[in-house]
Amino acid sequence: MRRRIFSTPMVSSVNAAVAKLMGVPLLGSVVRRNTVMISYVGRRSGKTFTTPVSYRRNGDEIVIRVMLPDAKNWWRNFLDGGSPITLQLNGTDRTGHAVATRDDTGRVTVTIKLDGR
């Protein structure tokens, strides 16, 4: 049995608050330094989801370390060869291909190769 650490309503509230903070003129620029909004299509539902995540960028590569991966499902959309993703970077939507990997210790990383402009 998987232990749910955070309830869905609490996570939804936190994600909504972070998304709003990203739009605040002065504070938003600080939040956007290491937080990005990602959008993707669910592998089962076919619905589009948008959520904030922390990231690191190195050129045209974005790396997301998924914290508490067993309590989250979104990253599973990018297993087995990956899937398309859209990121809101610097006020611009950028597309790319995301691939999720899990190492021997259970850590999950989603690596995104951005498409050319």
C-alpha positions as CSV (number, residue, x, y, z in Angstrom):
1,M,0.0,0.0,0.0
2,R,1.3,3.4,-1.0
3,R,1.3,6.0,1.8
4,R,-0.1,9.3,0.7
5,I,1.9,12.0,2.4
6,F,-0.2,15.0,1.2
7,S,-3.8,15.1,0.5
8,T,-4.9,16.1,-3.0
9,P,-6.8,19.2,-1.9
10,M,-3.7,20.5,0.0
11,V,-1.4,19.8,-3.0
12,S,-3.9,21.6,-5.3
13,S,-4.0,24.6,-3.0
14,V,-0.2,24.8,-2.8
15,N,0.1,24.5,-6.6
16,A,-2.5,27.2,-7.1
17,A,-0.7,29.5,-4.7
18,V,2.7,29.0,-6.4
19,A,1.1,29.6,-9.8
20,K,-0.3,32.9,-8.6
21,L,3.0,33.9,-7.0
22,M,4.7,33.4,-10.4
23,G,2.5,36.1,-11.8
24,V,3.2,38.7,-9.2
25,P,5.5,41.4,-10.7
26,L,8.3,41.6,-8.2
27,L,7.9,38.3,-6.3
28,G,7.2,36.4,-9.5
29,S,10.7,37.0,-10.9
30,V,12.2,35.4,-7.7
31,V,9.9,32.4,-7.8
32,R,10.5,31.8,-11.6
33,R,14.2,31.5,-11.1
34,N,13.8,27.9,-10.1
35,T,10.1,27.1,-10.7
36,V,8.4,26.5,-14.1
37,M,4.9,25.7,-15.1
38,I,4.7,22.5,-17.1
39,S,1.8,21.3,-19.2
40,Y,1.3,17.8,-20.5
41,V,-1.3,15.4,-21.7
42,G,-2.3,12.6,-19.3
43,R,-1.4,9.1,-20.7
44,R,-4.7,7.6,-19.6
45,S,-7.2,10.5,-19.5
46,G,-6.0,12.4,-22.5
47,K,-6.6,15.6,-20.5
48,T,-4.1,18.5,-20.4
49,F,-2.6,19.2,-17.0
50,T,-0.6,22.1,-15.8
51,T,1.5,22.2,-12.6
52,P,4.4,24.1,-11.1
53,V,7.7,22.2,-10.6
54,S,11.3,23.1,-9.5
55,Y,13.9,22.8,-12.2
56,R,17.5,23.3,-13.2
57,R,18.4,24.5,-16.7
58,N,21.6,23.8,-18.7
59,G,21.2,25.3,-22.2
60,D,18.4,23.5,-23.9
61,E,18.1,20.8,-21.3
62,I,15.8,21.1,-18.3
63,V,16.1,18.7,-15.3
64,I,13.3,18.2,-12.8
65,R,14.1,16.1,-9.7
66,V,10.8,14.7,-8.5
67,M,10.5,15.0,-4.8
68,L,8.5,12.2,-3.1
69,P,7.9,10.4,-6.4
70,D,5.8,7.7,-4.9
71,A,3.2,10.3,-3.8
72,K,2.9,11.7,-7.3
73,N,1.8,10.4,-10.6
74,W,2.5,13.2,-13.1
75,W,6.0,12.0,-13.9
76,R,4.8,8.6,-15.0
77,N,3.5,10.2,-18.2
78,F,7.2,10.4,-19.3
79,L,8.3,6.8,-18.8
80,D,9.1,4.4,-21.7
81,G,10.6,6.8,-24.2
82,G,9.0,9.9,-22.9
83,S,6.3,12.3,-24.2
84,P,5.9,15.9,-25.4
85,I,5.7,18.6,-22.8
86,T,5.3,22.4,-22.7
87,L,7.1,24.7,-20.3
88,Q,6.4,28.3,-19.6
89,L,10.0,29.7,-19.5
90,N,10.6,33.5,-19.2
91,G,7.0,34.2,-20.1
92,T,7.2,32.1,-23.3
93,D,5.8,28.7,-24.0
94,R,8.5,26.3,-25.0
95,T,8.0,22.7,-26.2
96,G,10.2,19.7,-25.7
97,H,10.4,16.0,-25.1
98,A,10.5,14.8,-21.5
99,V,11.8,11.4,-20.3
100,A,11.5,10.1,-16.8
101,T,14.0,7.8,-15.2
102,R,14.2,6.2,-11.8
103,D,17.6,5.2,-10.3
104,D,18.4,2.3,-8.1
105,T,17.7,4.3,-4.9
106,G,14.2,5.3,-6.1
107,R,15.0,8.9,-7.1
108,V,13.1,10.1,-10.1
109,T,14.4,12.6,-12.6
110,V,12.6,14.1,-15.6
111,T,14.9,15.3,-18.3
112,I,13.5,17.6,-21.0
113,K,15.2,18.4,-24.3
114,L,13.8,21.7,-25.5
115,D,12.8,22.0,-29.1
116,G,14.5,24.6,-31.3
117,R,12.9,28.0,-31.5
